Amino acid sequence: MRLALLAFVGLLAAAPGALAEDDAAASVSVALENLDGPLRARISVEGKVSYVPDGTLLHISLQVDGPQRPVEAGFFRVTVRGGRYGGSHEWKDQTFAPVVYRTEVQLAMEVQNPSVKRFLARELGYPGDHVAVISVAQNVIGTEEERSAFQVRTLRTLREFQQRTVALHGELVDKLQALPAEDPGFAAFEASFEPRALQLQESLKTLKLTRVVWVDAAVFSALEQRIFQLNWCVHKHKEGDRTVHSKLAAAADHLRQVLDDIDERLPAGAAAGGGR
Protein backbone atom coordinates (compact mmCIF):
# COMPACT_ATOMS: atom_id res chain seq x y z
CA MET A 1 0.00 0.00 0.00
CA ARG A 2 1.19 3.51 -0.76
CA LEU A 3 -0.15 6.89 0.17
CA ALA A 4 -0.09 9.38 -2.69
CA LEU A 5 -0.06 12.95 -1.46
CA LEU A 6 -1.48 16.10 -2.99
CA ALA A 7 0.51 17.39 -5.96
CA PHE A 8 0.30 20.77 -7.62
CA VAL A 9 1.57 21.95 -10.98
CA GLY A 10 3.85 24.95 -11.00
CA LEU A 11 4.10 27.33 -13.95
CA LEU A 12 6.45 30.20 -14.70
CA ALA A 13 6.19 32.77 -17.43
CA ALA A 14 8.24 32.28 -20.59
CA ALA A 15 11.87 33.28 -20.46
CA PRO A 16 13.10 35.95 -22.90
CA GLY A 17 12.97 34.60 -26.43
CA ALA A 18 11.22 31.38 -25.38
CA LEU A 19 8.56 29.66 -27.48
CA ALA A 20 5.71 28.70 -25.15
CA GLU A 21 3.92 25.36 -25.39
CA ASP A 22 0.31 25.29 -24.21
CA ASP A 23 0.01 28.13 -21.63
CA ALA A 24 3.61 28.36 -20.44
CA ALA A 25 7.15 27.79 -21.63
CA ALA A 26 7.95 25.84 -18.47
CA SER A 27 5.91 23.76 -16.05
CA VAL A 28 6.37 20.98 -13.52
CA SER A 29 4.16 18.37 -11.85
CA VAL A 30 5.34 16.95 -8.52
CA ALA A 31 4.04 13.99 -6.51
CA LEU A 32 5.14 13.11 -2.97
CA GLU A 33 4.42 9.61 -1.66
CA ASN A 34 4.75 7.82 1.65
CA LEU A 35 5.31 4.13 0.91
CA ASP A 36 5.31 0.78 2.68
CA GLY A 37 8.62 -1.09 2.94
CA PRO A 38 12.19 0.09 3.53
CA LEU A 39 11.87 2.82 0.90
CA ARG A 40 9.43 5.01 2.78
CA ALA A 41 9.24 8.26 0.80
CA ARG A 42 9.46 9.23 -2.86
CA ILE A 43 9.34 12.42 -4.89
CA SER A 44 8.45 12.12 -8.58
CA VAL A 45 8.84 15.02 -10.99
CA GLU A 46 7.70 15.52 -14.58
CA GLY A 47 7.99 18.77 -16.46
CA LYS A 48 8.64 20.67 -19.63
CA VAL A 49 10.83 23.58 -20.58
CA SER A 50 10.65 24.59 -24.21
CA TYR A 51 13.43 27.15 -24.43
CA VAL A 52 16.57 25.20 -23.46
CA PRO A 53 18.50 22.68 -25.58
CA ASP A 54 18.76 18.94 -25.10
CA GLY A 55 21.37 18.03 -22.51
CA THR A 56 20.53 20.91 -20.17
CA LEU A 57 20.90 19.81 -16.55
CA LEU A 58 18.21 20.86 -14.09
CA HIS A 59 18.49 20.81 -10.31
CA ILE A 60 15.35 19.58 -8.51
CA SER A 61 15.25 20.98 -4.95
CA LEU A 62 12.62 19.95 -2.38
CA GLN A 63 12.29 22.52 0.40
CA VAL A 64 10.21 23.57 3.39
CA ASP A 65 9.99 27.04 4.87
CA GLY A 66 11.88 27.19 8.17
CA PRO A 67 11.42 29.92 10.80
CA GLN A 68 14.27 31.98 9.32
CA ARG A 69 15.04 30.50 5.91
CA PRO A 70 14.07 27.62 3.59
CA VAL A 71 15.38 24.17 4.51
CA GLU A 72 16.36 21.86 1.66
CA ALA A 73 15.02 18.34 2.13
CA GLY A 74 16.90 16.85 -0.79
CA PHE A 75 17.82 17.33 -4.41
CA PHE A 76 18.62 15.45 -7.58
CA ARG A 77 19.39 16.31 -11.19
CA VAL A 78 17.54 15.57 -14.40
CA THR A 79 18.37 16.12 -18.06
CA VAL A 80 16.18 17.86 -20.61
CA ARG A 81 15.34 15.82 -23.74
CA GLY A 82 12.97 17.14 -26.37
CA GLY A 83 11.78 19.90 -24.06
CA ARG A 84 10.81 17.40 -21.35
CA TYR A 85 12.39 16.11 -18.16
CA GLY A 86 11.52 13.77 -15.33
CA GLY A 87 12.94 11.76 -12.47
CA SER A 88 12.45 10.61 -8.91
CA HIS A 89 14.29 10.32 -5.61
CA GLU A 90 13.59 8.01 -2.66
CA TRP A 91 14.39 8.04 1.04
CA LYS A 92 14.93 4.95 3.18
CA ASP A 93 13.22 4.65 6.58
CA GLN A 94 11.97 8.26 6.44
CA THR A 95 8.55 9.72 5.72
CA PHE A 96 7.13 13.07 4.67
CA ALA A 97 5.74 14.96 7.64
CA PRO A 98 2.46 16.89 7.39
CA VAL A 99 3.87 20.25 6.29
CA VAL A 100 3.89 22.39 3.15
CA TYR A 101 6.61 21.49 0.65
CA ARG A 102 8.01 23.57 -2.19
CA THR A 103 9.81 22.08 -5.19
CA GLU A 104 12.05 24.35 -7.25
CA VAL A 105 13.40 23.41 -10.67
CA GLN A 106 16.62 25.35 -11.09
CA LEU A 107 19.08 25.82 -13.94
CA ALA A 108 22.65 26.56 -12.84
CA MET A 109 24.98 27.73 -15.59
CA GLU A 110 28.14 26.48 -13.87
CA VAL A 111 27.15 22.78 -14.22
CA GLN A 112 26.18 22.90 -17.91
CA ASN A 113 28.32 21.47 -20.68
CA PRO A 114 30.07 24.01 -22.97
CA SER A 115 27.58 23.82 -25.86
CA VAL A 116 24.60 24.32 -23.54
CA LYS A 117 26.38 27.23 -21.84
CA ARG A 118 27.01 28.90 -25.21
CA PHE A 119 23.37 28.52 -26.22
CA LEU A 120 22.03 29.89 -22.93
CA ALA A 121 24.48 32.79 -22.96
CA ARG A 122 23.67 33.66 -26.59
CA GLU A 123 19.90 33.11 -26.60
CA LEU A 124 18.93 34.04 -23.04
CA GLY A 125 21.81 36.25 -21.95
CA TYR A 126 22.65 34.11 -18.89
CA PRO A 127 26.04 34.96 -17.33
CA GLY A 128 28.38 32.17 -16.28
CA ASP A 129 27.30 32.16 -12.63
CA HIS A 130 23.56 32.54 -13.27
CA VAL A 131 20.99 30.37 -11.49
CA ALA A 132 17.48 30.51 -12.95
CA VAL A 133 14.33 29.16 -11.32
CA ILE A 134 12.55 27.33 -14.15
CA SER A 135 9.40 26.19 -12.32
CA VAL A 136 7.97 25.97 -8.82
CA ALA A 137 5.38 23.59 -7.37
CA GLN A 138 3.78 23.30 -3.94
CA ASN A 139 2.67 20.10 -2.18
CA VAL A 140 0.46 20.36 0.89
CA ILE A 141 0.47 17.28 3.11
CA GLY A 142 -2.21 16.86 5.76
CA THR A 143 -5.03 19.15 6.80
CA GLU A 144 -4.40 22.51 8.41
CA GLU A 145 -5.29 20.97 11.79
CA GLU A 146 -2.90 18.05 11.25
CA ARG A 147 -0.05 20.36 10.26
CA SER A 148 -0.65 22.62 13.27
CA ALA A 149 -0.81 19.67 15.68
CA PHE A 150 2.37 18.17 14.23
CA GLN A 151 4.24 21.45 14.66
CA VAL A 152 3.15 21.76 18.29
CA ARG A 153 4.21 18.16 19.02
CA THR A 154 7.56 18.79 17.36
CA LEU A 155 8.23 21.95 19.35
CA ARG A 156 7.21 20.26 22.61
CA THR A 157 9.57 17.38 21.92
CA LEU A 158 12.45 19.68 21.03
CA ARG A 159 11.75 21.67 24.18
CA GLU A 160 12.16 18.48 26.21
CA PHE A 161 15.52 17.83 24.52
CA GLN A 162 16.55 21.41 25.27
CA GLN A 163 15.65 20.99 28.95
CA ARG A 164 17.56 17.72 29.19
CA THR A 165 20.59 19.39 27.59
CA VAL A 166 20.34 22.29 30.05
CA ALA A 167 20.29 19.80 32.94
CA LEU A 168 23.48 18.15 31.66
CA HIS A 169 25.05 21.56 31.15
CA GLY A 170 24.27 22.61 34.74
CA GLU A 171 25.62 19.36 36.12
CA LEU A 172 28.84 19.80 34.17
CA VAL A 173 29.33 23.40 35.30
CA ASP A 174 28.92 22.36 38.93
CA LYS A 175 31.45 19.53 38.61
CA LEU A 176 34.05 21.63 36.79
CA GLN A 177 33.85 24.26 39.53
CA ALA A 178 34.14 21.68 42.31
CA LEU A 179 36.67 19.22 40.90
CA PRO A 180 40.07 19.92 39.37
CA ALA A 181 41.00 17.81 36.37
CA GLU A 182 43.43 15.66 38.36
CA ASP A 183 40.88 14.79 41.05
CA PRO A 184 39.91 11.07 40.92
CA GLY A 185 36.31 12.16 41.41
CA PHE A 186 36.39 13.97 38.07
CA ALA A 187 37.43 10.78 36.27
CA ALA A 188 34.45 9.00 37.81
CA PHE A 189 32.16 11.85 36.77
CA GLU A 190 33.51 11.77 33.22
CA ALA A 191 32.89 8.01 32.98
CA SER A 192 29.21 8.50 33.85
CA PHE A 193 28.62 11.81 32.05
CA GLU A 194 29.82 10.94 28.56
CA PRO A 195 27.49 7.93 28.01
CA ARG A 196 24.48 9.99 29.14
CA ALA A 197 25.37 12.85 26.81
CA LEU A 198 25.93 10.45 23.90
CA GLN A 199 22.62 8.72 24.62
CA LEU A 200 20.80 12.06 24.50
CA GLN A 201 22.55 12.94 21.25
CA GLU A 202 21.66 9.56 19.75
CA SER A 203 18.00 9.91 20.77
CA LEU A 204 17.84 13.30 19.07
CA LYS A 205 19.48 11.89 15.94
CA THR A 206 17.08 8.93 15.88
CA LEU A 207 14.10 11.28 15.99
CA LYS A 208 15.58 13.48 13.27
CA LEU A 209 16.01 10.51 10.93
CA THR A 210 12.33 9.53 11.06
CA ARG A 211 11.38 12.34 8.65
CA VAL A 212 12.71 13.45 5.28
CA VAL A 213 12.96 17.00 6.59
CA TRP A 214 11.92 19.06 9.59
CA VAL A 215 10.79 22.66 9.51
CA ASP A 216 12.84 22.99 12.71
CA ALA A 217 16.02 21.50 11.26
CA ALA A 218 18.00 24.43 12.68
CA VAL A 219 16.85 23.59 16.22
CA PHE A 220 17.92 19.96 15.80
CA SER A 221 21.32 21.15 14.59
CA ALA A 222 21.74 23.66 17.44
CA LEU A 223 20.95 21.03 20.08
CA GLU A 224 23.27 18.48 18.50
CA GLN A 225 26.09 21.02 18.53
CA ARG A 226 25.50 21.94 22.17
CA ILE A 227 25.53 18.29 23.32
CA PHE A 228 28.74 17.72 21.38
CA GLN A 229 30.18 20.84 23.02
CA LEU A 230 29.47 19.46 26.50
CA ASN A 231 31.53 16.35 25.82
CA TRP A 232 34.25 18.53 24.30
CA CYS A 233 34.36 20.58 27.52
CA VAL A 234 34.76 17.43 29.65
CA HIS A 235 37.78 16.31 27.65
CA LYS A 236 39.32 19.79 27.47
CA HIS A 237 38.96 20.31 31.23
CA LYS A 238 40.95 17.13 31.75
CA GLU A 239 43.64 18.59 29.49
CA GLY A 240 43.71 21.86 31.42
CA ASP A 241 42.22 23.99 28.64
CA ARG A 242 41.43 27.45 30.04
CA THR A 243 38.75 28.21 27.42
CA VAL A 244 36.34 25.60 28.83
CA HIS A 245 34.45 27.99 31.11
CA SER A 246 33.93 30.56 28.34
CA LYS A 247 32.74 27.79 26.02
CA LEU A 248 30.23 26.62 28.62
CA ALA A 249 29.00 30.19 29.10
CA ALA A 250 28.50 30.50 25.34
CA ALA A 251 26.67 27.16 25.30
CA ALA A 252 24.32 28.42 28.01
CA ASP A 253 23.51 31.49 25.90
CA HIS A 254 22.84 29.34 22.84
CA LEU A 255 20.57 27.02 24.81
CA ARG A 256 18.58 30.01 26.08
CA GLN A 257 18.21 31.23 22.50
CA VAL A 258 16.91 27.81 21.45
CA LEU A 259 14.35 27.85 24.26
CA ASP A 260 13.25 31.39 23.40
CA ASP A 261 12.80 30.40 19.74
CA ILE A 262 10.71 27.36 20.69
CA ASP A 263 8.54 29.16 23.24
CA GLU A 264 7.88 32.09 20.90
CA ARG A 265 6.32 29.67 18.41
CA LEU A 266 4.40 27.48 20.85
CA PRO A 267 0.77 28.43 21.53
CA ALA A 268 0.17 29.75 25.04
CA GLY A 269 0.10 26.90 27.53
CA ALA A 270 1.39 24.32 25.05
CA ALA A 271 4.91 23.88 26.45
CA ALA A 272 4.07 20.69 28.36
CA GLY A 273 3.86 17.31 26.65
CA GLY A 274 5.70 15.75 23.75
CA GLY A 275 5.41 13.20 21.00
CA ARG A 276 6.16 12.83 17.32
Beta strands, then each sheet from edge to edge (+ up, - down):
strand 1: 2-4
strand 2: 9-12
strand 3: 26-35
strand 4: 39-49
strand 5: 57-65
strand 6: 70-79
strand 7: 84-92
strand 8: 100-108
strand 9: 131-140
sheet 1: 1+ 3- 2+
sheet 2: 1+ 3- 4+ 7-
sheet 3: 6+ 5- 8+ 9-
end
